[in-house]
Amino acid sequence: MTKILAFFLMLLPLSFIRVRAIPDSGEPKPLRVYEKDGVKVPAYDFRSLEYFLNKKNDTTYVVNFWATWCAPCVAELPHFERLHRVYNNRKVKVLLVSLDMRKKIESSLLPFIRRKELKSEVFFLDDPNANEWIGKVDPTWSGAIPATIIFNKTERKFYEQSFTFETLEKELKQFIN
């Protein structure tokens, strides 16, 4: 009996270590994580996505709303990827929010991400109530894509347009300089 009690007493400090090793970031749990051929995309409804659109820390966020069926969106994606590569070590985070249809995630979105070798974080917005959330992203947004938000803890700007790398970088520099 003494040996058993001593064994459990030895385990007790380990259980505290484990609890401390898992911080509660407050990050919402995705509705689902789609996965195929090593590509993972978490799906969020808008209520959960808002967490990522309103972060107030020392990072500047570039959030692009796009879809694989949107030619102007696909044309500008390399500029967002380049921005991710160039500014990744300067507290700049690029988030790509896919507005593809749910039934096309596994047949179109995941293969597209793999084929284009996207390195920026990609989310799927799984919320069919666009009329309810579009105005919450920005009151001036018509709902057309591509659309982009650049924000940090002190400033926020919405763009309903396509970017070249130069115009995107110019806008970003207003936030980080």
NUDRENTOR-818905 format. One line per 3 residues: number of its first residue (from 1); their letters; for each residue x, y, z of C-alpha. Coordinates in pm, whole numbers, plus 50000, padded with zeros to 5 digits. Each point is the difference from the previous one (the first is absolute). Layout:
N
NUM) A) X/Y/Z; ...
! end
This chain:
177
1) MTK) 50000/50000/50000; 50284/50238/50084; 50164/49932/49661
4) ILA) 49675/50078/49817; 49952/50326/50191; 50362/50098/49932
7) FFL) 49950/49930/49627; 49695/50231/49982; 50180/50270/50198
10) MLL) 50284/49987/49743; 49747/50048/49716; 49827/50296/50164
13) PLS) 50264/50263/49902; 49996/49869/49640; 49628/50069/49974
16) FIR) 50061/50369/50092; 50276/50027/49740; 49765/49873/49731
19) VRA) 49729/50251/50091; 50246/50289/49976; 50133/49878/49664
22) IPD) 49663/50052/49830; 49921/50373/50004; 49645/50117/49933
25) SGE) 50041/50233/49703; 49629/50068/49967; 50021/49899/49635
28) PKP) 49667/49857/49885; 49980/49639/49900; 49926/49945/49628
31) LRV) 49669/49849/49897; 50199/49745/49807; 50349/49951/49860
34) YEK) 50007/49891/49637; 50306/49792/49909; 50127/49840/49682
37) DGV) 50349/49911/49877; 50167/50177/50290; 49802/50325/49962
40) KVP) 49786/50106/50297; 49744/50279/50000; 49797/50087/50308
43) AYD) 49640/50109/49944; 49844/50273/50214; 49662/50166/50006
46) FRS) 50015/50379/50001; 49946/50026/50374; 50322/49801/50056
49) LEY) 50185/50169/49714; 49944/50338/50165; 50260/49901/50260
52) FLN) 50266/50004/49725; 49870/50327/49851; 50025/50193/50324
55) KKN) 50328/49901/50162; 50164/50279/50200; 50366/49912/50040
58) DTT) 50335/50111/49857; 49941/49830/49662; 49862/50156/49682
61) YVV) 49749/49776/49824; 49930/49986/49627; 49674/49809/49947
64) NFW) 49894/49922/49645; 49654/49869/49909; 50023/49791/49684
67) ATW) 49878/49687/49819; 50148/49757/49752; 49725/50089/49745
70) CAP) 50086/50373/50015; 50253/50079/49724; 50113/50338/50144
73) CVA) 50043/49832/50341; 50214/49722/49856; 50204/50253/49801
76) ELP) 50093/50198/50313; 50071/49703/50232; 50371/49991/49905
79) HFE) 50028/50358/50130; 49861/49897/50339; 50233/49700/50005
82) RLH) 50296/50222/49921; 49893/50241/50274; 49985/49703/50239
85) RVY) 50355/49898/49905; 50150/50349/50012; 49835/50114/50327
88) NNR) 49962/49673/50186; 50272/50092/50251; 49870/50355/50055
91) KVK) 49680/49932/50196; 49784/49994/49689; 49755/49715/49950
94) VLL) 49813/49922/49679; 49668/49816/50033; 49817/49876/49693
97) VSL) 49628/49953/50062; 49845/49777/49736; 49641/50066/49899
100) DMR) 49976/49689/49785; 49685/49789/50018; 50006/49730/50268
103) KKI) 49942/49722/49746; 50313/50111/49809; 50245/49997/50293
106) ESS) 50139/49652/49944; 49976/50003/49619; 50120/50357/49933
109) LLP) 50140/50192/50300; 50231/49738/50152; 50153/49895/49663
112) FIR) 50039/50370/49908; 50193/50074/50322; 50224/49700/49938
115) RKE) 50055/50081/49631; 50079/50369/50069; 50206/49908/50308
118) LKS) 49833/50271/50209; 50196/50066/50319; 49775/50264/50154
121) EVF) 49740/49877/50245; 49673/49913/49822; 49658/49991/50168
124) FLD) 49668/49897/49849; 49710/50225/50097; 49713/49754/50042
127) DPN) 49712/50238/50055; 49725/50026/49739; 49847/50313/50157
130) ANE) 50212/50243/49798; 49741/50275/50030; 50050/49990/50375
133) WIG) 50381/49997/50015; 50114/50208/49698; 49911/50327/50174
136) KVD) 50180/49883/50315; 50325/49955/49805; 49964/50358/49880
139) PTW) 49686/50214/49961; 50116/50115/49653; 50055/49648/49860
142) SGA) 49762/49911/49715; 50091/49633/50037; 50211/49990/49683
145) IPA) 50337/49827/50012; 50290/50037/50016; 49978/50199/50320
148) TII) 50271/50065/50256; 50033/50137/50351; 50328/50123/50141
151) FNK) 49997/50069/50372; 50198/50019/50317; 49911/50107/50353
154) TER) 49971/50368/49907; 49891/50013/49636; 49771/49817/49759
157) KFY) 49939/50044/49628; 49773/49813/49759; 50065/49960/49625
160) EQS) 49753/49871/49742; 50248/49968/49714; 50278/49792/49848
163) FTF) 50363/50064/50091; 50335/49983/49832; 50286/49915/50235
166) ETL) 50115/50362/49990; 49659/50147/50092; 49950/49739/50271
169) EKE) 50343/50064/50150; 49942/50376/49985; 49679/49961/50201
172) LKQ) 50168/49766/50250; 50288/50243/50056; 49749/50258/50123
175) FIN) 49928/49762/50288; 50348/49885/50090; 50202/50322/49959
! end
